[in-house]
Amino acid sequence: MIQVRSMVRAGVIAGAYVALCLLLAPFSYKVVQVRVAESLTVLPILWAEAVPGLAVGVLVANFVGPFGWVDVIFGTLATLLAAVLTRKYRRSWVAYAFPIVVNGVVVGGYLPFISGLAIHTWTVPAAMASVAAGEAVAVILFGVPLVHALRRMLAPR
């Protein structure tokens, strides 16, 4: 029964990630982006099954997105790494930083090259900062309150 519940939860997380990306596509698929679905990247703090759920969600969302196979592969790997680290350090505030830092560096590192931006010495660092800033907005404004609300809901009464 617990395995089924975990699988369902992972599927719901994946589906929610994809749905949020598609519903908010104008904000989800740009070099300067606030991908609200990234607020879900802190869910490994609560559940181990959020790790594969997020990876599948990002894989599907990036597969239908405009940036092609590079984003599918490296975006998924970045989220997987961030989710594993978030889960490992779930008892520390630093868990919230992993999605911001990992996605900022990885996604911000390749996005200028696959989006057709003119590459200058400042382009990649600016893209990294931009992705990290958008990630921080999603995590801090939506993800942190989400984790706190879920903790209250799940607490024994």
MONORPE-V46186 format. One record per residue. N is the residue number from 1. SS is DSSP state (A for helix, B for strand, O for the rest). Layout:
n=N ss=SS
n=N ss=SS
//
This chain:
n=1 ss=O
n=2 ss=A
n=3 ss=A
n=4 ss=A
n=5 ss=A
n=6 ss=A
n=7 ss=A
n=8 ss=A
n=9 ss=A
n=10 ss=A
n=11 ss=A
n=12 ss=A
n=13 ss=A
n=14 ss=A
n=15 ss=A
n=16 ss=A
n=17 ss=A
n=18 ss=A
n=19 ss=A
n=20 ss=A
n=21 ss=A
n=22 ss=A
n=23 ss=A
n=24 ss=O
n=25 ss=A
n=26 ss=A
n=27 ss=A
n=28 ss=A
n=29 ss=O
n=30 ss=O
n=31 ss=O
n=32 ss=O
n=33 ss=O
n=34 ss=O
n=35 ss=O
n=36 ss=A
n=37 ss=A
n=38 ss=A
n=39 ss=A
n=40 ss=A
n=41 ss=A
n=42 ss=A
n=43 ss=A
n=44 ss=A
n=45 ss=A
n=46 ss=O
n=47 ss=O
n=48 ss=O
n=49 ss=O
n=50 ss=A
n=51 ss=A
n=52 ss=A
n=53 ss=A
n=54 ss=A
n=55 ss=A
n=56 ss=A
n=57 ss=A
n=58 ss=A
n=59 ss=A
n=60 ss=A
n=61 ss=A
n=62 ss=A
n=63 ss=A
n=64 ss=O
n=65 ss=O
n=66 ss=O
n=67 ss=O
n=68 ss=A
n=69 ss=A
n=70 ss=A
n=71 ss=A
n=72 ss=A
n=73 ss=A
n=74 ss=A
n=75 ss=A
n=76 ss=A
n=77 ss=A
n=78 ss=A
n=79 ss=A
n=80 ss=A
n=81 ss=A
n=82 ss=A
n=83 ss=A
n=84 ss=A
n=85 ss=A
n=86 ss=A
n=87 ss=A
n=88 ss=A
n=89 ss=O
n=90 ss=O
n=91 ss=O
n=92 ss=O
n=93 ss=O
n=94 ss=O
n=95 ss=A
n=96 ss=A
n=97 ss=A
n=98 ss=A
n=99 ss=A
n=100 ss=A
n=101 ss=A
n=102 ss=A
n=103 ss=A
n=104 ss=A
n=105 ss=A
n=106 ss=A
n=107 ss=A
n=108 ss=A
n=109 ss=A
n=110 ss=A
n=111 ss=A
n=112 ss=A
n=113 ss=A
n=114 ss=A
n=115 ss=O
n=116 ss=O
n=117 ss=O
n=118 ss=O
n=119 ss=O
n=120 ss=O
n=121 ss=O
n=122 ss=O
n=123 ss=A
n=124 ss=A
n=125 ss=A
n=126 ss=A
n=127 ss=A
n=128 ss=A
n=129 ss=A
n=130 ss=A
n=131 ss=A
n=132 ss=A
n=133 ss=A
n=134 ss=A
n=135 ss=A
n=136 ss=A
n=137 ss=A
n=138 ss=A
n=139 ss=A
n=140 ss=A
n=141 ss=A
n=142 ss=A
n=143 ss=A
n=144 ss=A
n=145 ss=A
n=146 ss=A
n=147 ss=A
n=148 ss=A
n=149 ss=A
n=150 ss=A
n=151 ss=A
n=152 ss=A
n=153 ss=A
n=154 ss=A
n=155 ss=O
n=156 ss=O
n=157 ss=O
//
